[in-house]
Amino acid sequence: METPQGKTYTNQGKVIVKAIAIPASTVTIQNNGENVGSGTSKQDGTFNISIKLKNGLNTLTATALMKEGSTDPSSPVTIILDQKPKLAIDVINGGSEKGQVATVRGLAKDDYLDKVIINGKEAEVDS
């Protein structure tokens, strides 16, 4: 698959799968082994198929159907749909005047938390 790239994180509920298959074949996209979309590849083999993602881990594969039968599934591509991050700010101390330093404490919780950015700078996060 050309897109999406493997090990991708997104907050968008849909993705367009783009790749090349056998020309003029029926292409089926599977998500975690379940058929979620299909279409026909063009004469040059390219296809674009829009699919809905499930929250959390999505493992996508594609197969092409032709007169002789189906191809083996493509190499899997993993996409993580993350639409439910939680951020709560509890305490803010100082910083009421321009140029002062403020202390911010709160809770950042998410199964796929990578980092928290505040005012363009990465914040220190305790586990």
Z-matrix of the N, CA and C atoms (Angstrom, degrees):
N
C 1 1.444
C 2 1.520 1 109.45
N 3 1.327 2 115.24 1 134.21
C 4 1.464 3 119.70 2 176.56
C 5 1.521 4 110.17 3 -77.33
N 6 1.325 5 115.70 4 -46.38
C 7 1.459 6 121.47 5 174.17
C 8 1.517 7 107.86 6 -139.73
N 9 1.283 8 117.99 7 144.26
C 10 1.455 9 127.62 8 2.53
C 11 1.527 10 111.69 9 -77.12
N 12 1.303 11 114.64 10 160.00
C 13 1.462 12 121.17 11 176.46
C 14 1.524 13 108.76 12 -73.03
N 15 1.318 14 117.10 13 154.51
C 16 1.459 15 121.50 14 179.10
C 17 1.512 16 112.01 15 -68.48
N 18 1.324 17 115.93 16 152.97
C 19 1.474 18 125.14 17 179.98
C 20 1.527 19 110.61 18 51.35
N 21 1.336 20 114.62 19 55.74
C 22 1.453 21 122.37 20 -179.76
C 23 1.524 22 109.29 21 -103.63
N 24 1.318 23 116.15 22 140.91
C 25 1.459 24 122.24 23 172.70
C 26 1.517 25 107.81 24 -107.80
N 27 1.340 26 117.27 25 139.32
C 28 1.455 27 120.91 26 178.72
C 29 1.522 28 109.88 27 -148.54
N 30 1.332 29 115.60 28 158.05
C 31 1.459 30 120.41 29 171.70
C 32 1.530 31 109.99 30 -112.21
N 33 1.320 32 116.36 31 8.41
C 34 1.467 33 122.65 32 179.11
C 35 1.525 34 109.68 33 -92.76
N 36 1.324 35 117.38 34 133.10
C 37 1.456 36 122.46 35 -175.70
C 38 1.519 37 115.55 36 -76.74
N 39 1.338 38 117.07 37 -10.53
C 40 1.468 39 120.85 38 178.86
C 41 1.527 40 109.22 39 -127.81
N 42 1.325 41 114.54 40 154.34
C 43 1.457 42 121.07 41 176.63
C 44 1.525 43 107.60 42 -143.90
N 45 1.330 44 116.21 43 148.59
C 46 1.463 45 120.78 44 175.46
C 47 1.521 46 107.99 45 -102.44
N 48 1.327 47 114.98 46 120.73
C 49 1.461 48 121.10 47 177.57
C 50 1.521 49 107.22 48 -87.75
N 51 1.350 50 116.28 49 122.60
C 52 1.465 51 122.39 50 178.74
C 53 1.518 52 108.26 51 -121.88
N 54 1.330 53 114.91 52 132.90
C 55 1.464 54 119.30 53 178.98
C 56 1.521 55 109.55 54 -166.72
N 57 1.319 56 114.94 55 -173.08
C 58 1.463 57 121.76 56 177.67
C 59 1.525 58 107.94 57 -122.90
N 60 1.324 59 115.37 58 132.91
C 61 1.469 60 122.28 59 178.72
C 62 1.526 61 108.17 60 -128.97
N 63 1.297 62 116.39 61 -171.05
C 64 1.465 63 121.59 62 175.00
C 65 1.527 64 107.69 63 -64.18
N 66 1.327 65 119.12 64 130.55
C 67 1.465 66 120.85 65 -178.13
C 68 1.531 67 112.93 66 -53.07
N 69 1.332 68 114.72 67 139.42
C 70 1.476 69 123.75 68 176.57
C 71 1.529 70 113.22 69 56.63
N 72 1.326 71 117.14 70 33.67
C 73 1.468 72 120.67 71 177.67
C 74 1.525 73 109.57 72 -104.90
N 75 1.318 74 116.69 73 159.32
C 76 1.460 75 121.91 74 174.64
C 77 1.521 76 107.69 75 -84.54
N 78 1.325 77 115.81 76 121.20
C 79 1.462 78 121.44 77 -178.08
C 80 1.525 79 108.42 78 -105.54
N 81 1.326 80 116.06 79 131.77
C 82 1.459 81 121.47 80 177.38
C 83 1.524 82 108.60 81 -118.14
N 84 1.344 83 115.63 82 133.09
C 85 1.466 84 121.62 83 177.14
C 86 1.521 85 108.01 84 -101.89
N 87 1.331 86 115.64 85 131.40
C 88 1.457 87 121.67 86 176.18
C 89 1.532 88 108.60 87 -110.99
N 90 1.326 89 115.10 88 142.01
C 91 1.464 90 122.13 89 173.71
C 92 1.520 91 106.80 90 -121.03
N 93 1.311 92 116.35 91 114.82
C 94 1.464 93 122.32 92 -176.36
C 95 1.532 94 110.77 93 53.26
N 96 1.346 95 116.31 94 38.94
C 97 1.451 96 121.94 95 176.42
C 98 1.519 97 115.73 96 85.84
N 99 1.325 98 117.68 97 -3.91
C 100 1.472 99 122.27 98 -179.17
C 101 1.526 100 110.05 99 -104.63
N 102 1.334 101 117.55 100 133.62
C 103 1.467 102 120.68 101 177.52
C 104 1.521 103 109.64 102 -65.79
N 105 1.345 104 116.13 103 126.06
C 106 1.468 105 120.28 104 -177.35
C 107 1.525 106 113.23 105 -125.64
N 108 1.322 107 117.93 106 -6.71
C 109 1.460 108 120.55 107 178.52
C 110 1.507 109 110.86 108 -174.67
N 111 1.343 110 114.97 109 156.29
C 112 1.459 111 119.05 110 177.27
C 113 1.522 112 109.49 111 -153.25
N 114 1.317 113 115.21 112 162.69
C 115 1.454 114 122.56 113 178.86
C 116 1.515 115 109.35 114 -171.65
N 117 1.312 116 115.76 115 179.59
C 118 1.459 117 121.36 116 -179.74
C 119 1.519 118 109.53 117 -111.04
N 120 1.323 119 115.66 118 131.46
C 121 1.468 120 119.01 119 177.30
C 122 1.532 121 109.28 120 -72.79
N 123 1.328 122 115.62 121 151.45
C 124 1.466 123 121.41 122 179.58
C 125 1.531 124 110.07 123 -75.60
N 126 1.325 125 116.51 124 177.61
C 127 1.470 126 121.48 125 -179.94
C 128 1.526 127 112.44 126 -61.37
N 129 1.353 128 116.73 127 -25.17
C 130 1.477 129 118.84 128 176.64
C 131 1.533 130 111.31 129 -90.22
N 132 1.346 131 116.61 130 1.96
C 133 1.464 132 121.44 131 177.24
C 134 1.517 133 114.84 132 91.78
N 135 1.330 134 118.31 133 -10.75
C 136 1.464 135 120.04 134 -177.66
C 137 1.527 136 111.05 135 -73.72
N 138 1.330 137 115.19 136 151.02
C 139 1.469 138 120.65 137 174.38
C 140 1.522 139 109.79 138 -149.94
N 141 1.329 140 114.87 139 154.43
C 142 1.462 141 124.24 140 174.96
C 143 1.526 142 106.32 141 -133.29
N 144 1.321 143 117.37 142 118.32
C 145 1.458 144 121.32 143 -178.99
C 146 1.526 145 108.55 144 -128.93
N 147 1.330 146 116.79 145 122.11
C 148 1.458 147 122.81 146 178.44
C 149 1.521 148 109.64 147 -85.05
N 150 1.336 149 116.10 148 132.34
C 151 1.468 150 120.07 149 178.65
C 152 1.527 151 109.75 150 -134.56
N 153 1.332 152 115.36 151 156.04
C 154 1.459 153 121.95 152 174.16
C 155 1.517 154 108.22 153 -90.44
N 156 1.334 155 115.56 154 142.59
C 157 1.453 156 121.25 155 177.33
C 158 1.522 157 109.95 156 -100.54
N 159 1.320 158 116.42 157 156.45
C 160 1.461 159 122.74 158 173.29
C 161 1.516 160 107.54 159 -99.50
N 162 1.330 161 117.29 160 149.79
C 163 1.457 162 119.39 161 179.34
C 164 1.528 163 109.31 162 -61.58
N 165 1.314 164 115.86 163 136.30
C 166 1.458 165 120.81 164 -178.57
C 167 1.516 166 111.77 165 96.78
N 168 1.321 167 115.85 166 -145.87
C 169 1.460 168 122.84 167 -173.07
C 170 1.528 169 112.12 168 -78.42
N 171 1.325 170 116.71 169 127.82
C 172 1.465 171 124.08 170 175.56
C 173 1.526 172 107.48 171 -123.91
N 174 1.323 173 116.95 172 120.35
C 175 1.461 174 121.38 173 177.53
C 176 1.525 175 107.46 174 -110.71
N 177 1.331 176 115.98 175 109.79
C 178 1.464 177 122.11 176 -174.54
C 179 1.518 178 111.55 177 -99.19
N 180 1.333 179 115.34 178 138.68
C 181 1.462 180 122.71 179 170.83
C 182 1.521 181 107.65 180 -137.31
N 183 1.322 182 116.19 181 163.24
C 184 1.465 183 121.31 182 178.44
C 185 1.522 184 109.14 183 -132.47
N 186 1.333 185 115.37 184 146.24
C 187 1.464 186 121.59 185 172.44
C 188 1.525 187 107.93 186 -131.19
N 189 1.314 188 115.62 187 152.79
C 190 1.464 189 121.12 188 177.40
C 191 1.522 190 108.20 189 -116.98
N 192 1.338 191 115.75 190 135.61
C 193 1.458 192 122.06 191 179.12
C 194 1.521 193 108.92 192 -107.55
N 195 1.325 194 116.13 193 130.22
C 196 1.456 195 121.44 194 176.53
C 197 1.520 196 107.72 195 -136.07
N 198 1.315 197 117.95 196 -177.76
C 199 1.471 198 121.21 197 -176.94
C 200 1.521 199 112.24 198 -56.38
N 201 1.325 200 116.82 199 -37.23
C 202 1.464 201 121.39 200 -176.13
C 203 1.524 202 113.05 201 -77.94
N 204 1.320 203 118.27 202 -11.61
C 205 1.465 204 121.53 203 -177.58
C 206 1.518 205 111.01 204 130.40
N 207 1.317 206 116.07 205 -166.81
C 208 1.470 207 122.14 206 -177.82
C 209 1.514 208 111.57 207 -97.14
N 210 1.324 209 115.52 208 150.70
C 211 1.457 210 121.07 209 172.88
C 212 1.522 211 108.82 210 -77.55
N 213 1.314 212 116.69 211 165.90
C 214 1.460 213 120.49 212 170.28
C 215 1.522 214 107.63 213 -67.54
N 216 1.331 215 117.86 214 155.11
C 217 1.473 216 119.61 215 176.88
C 218 1.525 217 110.96 216 -60.76
N 219 1.324 218 115.01 217 147.52
C 220 1.471 219 120.66 218 176.67
C 221 1.527 220 109.53 219 -66.94
N 222 1.302 221 115.65 220 170.92
C 223 1.471 222 119.65 221 172.46
C 224 1.521 223 108.12 222 -61.04
N 225 1.337 224 117.91 223 138.60
C 226 1.460 225 119.77 224 -177.06
C 227 1.531 226 112.93 225 -70.57
N 228 1.316 227 114.38 226 147.15
C 229 1.463 228 122.33 227 174.57
C 230 1.522 229 106.82 228 -121.19
N 231 1.325 230 116.62 229 129.84
C 232 1.459 231 121.66 230 -177.41
C 233 1.521 232 110.60 231 -102.31
N 234 1.345 233 115.30 232 129.24
C 235 1.462 234 122.20 233 175.12
C 236 1.521 235 107.07 234 -128.40
N 237 1.313 236 116.65 235 134.31
C 238 1.455 237 120.27 236 177.40
C 239 1.520 238 108.40 237 -109.83
N 240 1.336 239 115.67 238 117.50
C 241 1.459 240 122.04 239 176.26
C 242 1.518 241 107.08 240 -89.99
N 243 1.318 242 116.15 241 119.16
C 244 1.454 243 122.36 242 -175.20
C 245 1.522 244 108.12 243 -128.55
N 246 1.317 245 116.90 244 95.26
C 247 1.470 246 121.29 245 -177.28
C 248 1.517 247 113.34 246 -111.07
N 249 1.324 248 118.18 247 4.69
C 250 1.457 249 118.88 248 -173.71
C 251 1.532 250 113.83 249 -127.21
N 252 1.332 251 118.82 250 46.94
C 253 1.464 252 117.75 251 176.01
C 254 1.526 253 110.03 252 -70.40
N 255 1.330 254 116.33 253 152.96
C 256 1.459 255 121.16 254 -179.04
C 257 1.523 256 108.63 255 -122.63
N 258 1.319 257 116.48 256 128.58
C 259 1.457 258 122.05 257 177.59
C 260 1.516 259 107.74 258 -137.96
N 261 1.329 260 116.57 259 122.39
C 262 1.463 261 121.76 260 178.11
C 263 1.520 262 108.37 261 -131.70
N 264 1.324 263 116.41 262 131.20
C 265 1.463 264 121.11 263 178.85
C 266 1.519 265 107.86 264 -101.74
N 267 1.352 266 115.57 265 123.50
C 268 1.460 267 121.25 266 -176.81
C 269 1.525 268 112.64 267 -96.84
N 270 1.316 269 117.69 268 -48.95
C 271 1.457 270 121.96 269 -170.17
C 272 1.520 271 109.98 270 -132.20
N 273 1.308 272 115.68 271 134.22
C 274 1.462 273 121.08 272 171.88
C 275 1.525 274 106.21 273 -129.25
N 276 1.336 275 117.17 274 121.24
C 277 1.464 276 122.59 275 178.90
C 278 1.512 277 109.46 276 -119.06
N 279 1.322 278 116.58 277 134.40
C 280 1.460 279 121.55 278 175.54
C 281 1.512 280 111.80 279 72.84
N 282 1.315 281 114.93 280 -171.57
C 283 1.444 282 120.98 281 175.56
C 284 1.514 283 115.26 282 74.96
N 285 1.343 284 117.49 283 17.21
C 286 1.463 285 118.62 284 -178.87
C 287 1.521 286 112.54 285 -76.30
N 288 1.304 287 117.33 286 -19.78
C 289 1.462 288 122.52 287 177.66
C 290 1.521 289 110.04 288 -107.06
N 291 1.324 290 116.15 289 147.80
C 292 1.463 291 120.70 290 179.70
C 293 1.523 292 110.58 291 -56.62
N 294 1.318 293 115.84 292 132.03
C 295 1.457 294 121.75 293 178.11
C 296 1.513 295 113.92 294 91.49
N 297 1.345 296 118.99 295 -11.59
C 298 1.454 297 120.84 296 178.19
C 299 1.533 298 110.37 297 -79.45
N 300 1.319 299 114.63 298 154.67
C 301 1.457 300 121.00 299 177.80
C 302 1.521 301 108.90 300 -88.44
N 303 1.326 302 116.46 301 135.54
C 304 1.461 303 121.83 302 178.05
C 305 1.521 304 109.29 303 -112.49
N 306 1.327 305 116.07 304 143.14
C 307 1.454 306 121.84 305 173.71
C 308 1.521 307 107.67 306 -102.20
N 309 1.318 308 115.87 307 124.66
C 310 1.466 309 121.48 308 -178.74
C 311 1.519 310 107.45 309 -120.30
N 312 1.327 311 115.62 310 129.99
C 313 1.459 312 120.64 311 175.85
C 314 1.512 313 108.04 312 -126.39
N 315 1.305 314 114.78 313 145.72
C 316 1.451 315 117.85 314 179.46
C 317 1.508 316 111.15 315 -173.83
N 318 1.309 317 114.85 316 -162.28
C 319 1.452 318 121.70 317 -177.87
C 320 1.519 319 108.91 318 -125.61
N 321 1.313 320 115.12 319 125.44
C 322 1.467 321 121.16 320 173.83
C 323 1.517 322 105.97 321 -121.24
N 324 1.332 323 116.68 322 111.58
C 325 1.456 324 120.10 323 -176.19
C 326 1.521 325 109.21 324 -129.33
N 327 1.333 326 114.60 325 129.93
C 328 1.451 327 120.46 326 178.69
C 329 1.524 328 107.46 327 -166.67
N 330 1.314 329 117.31 328 139.37
C 331 1.461 330 120.68 329 179.99
C 332 1.523 331 112.59 330 -60.70
N 333 1.332 332 117.29 331 -25.78
C 334 1.464 333 121.73 332 -175.65
C 335 1.518 334 111.83 333 -119.30
N 336 1.338 335 117.72 334 29.27
C 337 1.461 336 121.89 335 -176.67
C 338 1.523 337 110.89 336 -62.10
N 339 1.321 338 115.16 337 124.70
C 340 1.455 339 121.57 338 177.50
C 341 1.518 340 109.98 339 -103.13
N 342 1.319 341 116.34 340 -48.73
C 343 1.458 342 121.10 341 -179.70
C 344 1.521 343 109.42 342 -164.28
N 345 1.327 344 115.51 343 164.00
C 346 1.459 345 122.75 344 175.41
C 347 1.520 346 106.93 345 -118.96
N 348 1.332 347 115.93 346 128.19
C 349 1.466 348 121.75 347 -179.96
C 350 1.523 349 108.29 348 -110.71
N 351 1.330 350 116.76 349 126.40
C 352 1.467 351 122.19 350 175.88
C 353 1.518 352 107.69 351 -124.31
N 354 1.332 353 115.90 352 123.58
C 355 1.460 354 121.81 353 -178.35
C 356 1.531 355 112.31 354 50.39
N 357 1.319 356 116.20 355 40.68
C 358 1.452 357 121.70 356 175.38
C 359 1.516 358 115.39 357 80.98
N 360 1.346 359 117.28 358 1.01
C 361 1.464 360 120.35 359 -179.75
C 362 1.528 361 109.35 360 -119.93
N 363 1.346 362 114.71 361 142.79
C 364 1.446 363 119.65 362 179.79
C 365 1.529 364 109.75 363 -70.81
N 366 1.333 365 116.26 364 129.19
C 367 1.460 366 121.82 365 -179.33
C 368 1.517 367 110.43 366 -89.04
N 369 1.323 368 115.71 367 150.69
C 370 1.456 369 120.81 368 175.37
C 371 1.522 370 108.09 369 -75.30
N 372 1.323 371 116.45 370 130.04
C 373 1.466 372 121.38 371 -177.95
C 374 1.516 373 108.66 372 -125.08
N 375 1.340 374 115.40 373 125.58
C 376 1.477 375 120.56 374 174.97
C 377 1.514 376 108.27 375 -84.59
N 378 1.342 377 116.04 376 146.57
C 379 1.465 378 118.51 377 178.51
C 380 1.507 379 111.14 378 -83.40
